[in-house]
Amino acid sequence: MPYDRNEDLPLPVQHALPMHAQDIYRAAFNNAWHQRVGTAAFDEAVLHRIAWAAVKRQYRKMGGIWIRRESTAA
């Protein structure tokens, strides 16, 4: 089920990620949900992996904490 607020995310996600990363996770999960619900490709575990992949594009884990990646854009 899509998440309305960051407070609705799984507790491990809430505890591990900073607020902005939680926003990214929620948006990616919800987008994947709406694209796949009712299809043969629907698998909630896959939706969570998609959400984590979206977070990892902008954040990296360093010493147990998630920090924002430096922009490589000029």
C-alpha positions as CSV (number, residue, x, y, z in Angstrom):
1,M,0.0,0.0,0.0
2,P,1.4,3.5,-0.8
3,Y,2.6,5.6,2.0
4,D,0.9,8.9,2.7
5,R,3.5,10.3,5.1
6,N,7.1,9.5,6.1
7,E,5.7,8.5,9.5
8,D,3.9,5.6,7.7
9,L,7.2,4.2,6.3
10,P,8.6,1.0,7.9
11,L,10.4,1.8,11.1
12,P,13.8,0.7,9.9
13,V,13.5,3.2,7.0
14,Q,12.5,6.0,9.4
15,H,15.3,5.2,11.8
16,A,18.0,4.9,9.2
17,L,17.3,7.7,6.8
18,P,17.3,11.5,7.1
19,M,14.0,13.2,6.3
20,H,14.9,14.1,2.7
21,A,16.0,10.6,2.0
22,Q,12.7,9.4,3.5
23,D,10.9,11.7,1.0
24,I,12.8,10.1,-1.8
25,Y,12.1,6.6,-0.6
26,R,8.4,7.3,-0.2
27,A,8.0,8.9,-3.6
28,A,9.9,6.1,-5.4
29,F,7.9,3.4,-3.6
30,N,4.6,5.1,-4.3
31,N,5.5,5.7,-8.0
32,A,6.5,2.0,-8.4
33,W,3.3,0.9,-6.6
34,H,1.0,2.9,-8.9
35,Q,2.9,1.6,-12.0
36,R,2.8,-2.0,-11.0
37,V,-0.3,-2.6,-8.9
38,G,-2.6,-5.1,-10.7
39,T,0.1,-6.3,-13.0
40,A,2.1,-9.6,-13.1
41,A,5.2,-7.5,-12.1
42,F,3.6,-6.5,-8.8
43,D,5.8,-7.6,-5.8
44,E,6.0,-5.4,-2.7
45,A,9.6,-6.6,-2.0
46,V,10.6,-5.3,-5.4
47,L,9.0,-2.0,-4.7
48,H,11.1,-1.6,-1.6
49,R,14.2,-2.4,-3.6
50,I,13.3,0.2,-6.1
51,A,12.8,2.7,-3.3
52,W,16.2,1.9,-1.8
53,A,17.9,2.3,-5.2
54,A,16.4,5.7,-5.6
55,V,17.8,6.7,-2.2
56,K,21.2,5.3,-3.1
57,R,21.4,7.6,-6.1
58,Q,21.4,10.6,-3.9
59,Y,22.7,9.3,-0.6
60,R,25.5,7.0,0.6
61,K,26.0,5.2,3.8
62,M,29.2,6.3,5.7
63,G,30.0,5.0,9.1
64,G,26.5,3.9,9.8
65,I,24.8,7.1,8.7
66,W,23.3,8.1,5.4
67,I,24.8,11.3,3.9
68,R,23.9,13.2,0.8
69,R,26.2,12.6,-2.2
70,E,28.0,15.5,-3.6
71,S,26.6,16.8,-6.9
72,T,28.7,16.0,-9.9
73,A,26.8,18.4,-12.1
74,A,28.7,21.5,-13.2
